[in-house]
Amino acid sequence: MVGPKWSPDSGGCFVIEQAYVQAGDKPTPALKDIRDRIAKAVDATEGSTGLKRLACWLQMPVDSAFGKMMDSNCQGRAKEVGALLSPGKGGLFTPADLGSVLSASAAWTGIDTALKAERAVYVNGPAGHVGGAKSKFTSGFHVIVFLAVGKDADDRVYYLGLDPDVSATAESQAAWKALVAGEPETKPEEFTAAKSLGVVKSMILGEEEGGFGPLVRKYYVDTTAKFPKINRFG
């Protein structure tokens, strides 16, 4: 998805600023390489049932009303997806707790090194900080996966991340509703293996060669500051 420079629903004072990929963005690894890596991993994921592949890659709602999500297993999903997207030596990189590190700058230097070596990075933080502005998950923690680091034309650093949460943004919710359209709408558990493959790729890769679907976004992180503490009791 190639969108405006700033996402229209990147509000919320604690949410990391987010935007969609722009034409001309050149992160490391390159956009094409990341797209190829994702496509290959999705194709290789077991799809004997539609739901099995969907549940591997997507944190989904029960229906298009988004009144209830099917699971809250962002942690397990990020570990599995991150491992699938880490062809580099060492596999998925899990940094120290970004809310407790002694030096935030040093921690992000390590993250940059891992990303440039084709290792996905497990990013855990408060749900209201790392999640999307429209997410149904607003308390406790949320986990996303970073895949690359880049700079905008004005030298502002961003991280390219995959957030499997289908409820995350207005765009991701709209994309999902279009995929389950119909009367009655298609339930995720009713998707065929072929249908699920197309849905996962649509949500993550989108339809444009130079962009991604609504679950892949740019994150503008203050790498000099620790993440806010996770409220594990709220």
Protein Blocks (a to p, Z undefined) as FASTA:
>chain_A
ZZdfbafklghjkbccdddddehiacdddfklmmmmmmmmmmmpcckbfklmmmmmpccd
fblnomacfbfclmlmmmmmmmmmmmbghiaaddddfklcfblmlmmmmmmmmmmnopac
dddddfklmmcfkbcbfghjdddddfbdcddfkopacdddddfblklpmklmmmmmmmmg
ccddddfklpcfklmmmmmmmmmnombfkbccfkbccddddfkbccddddfkZZ
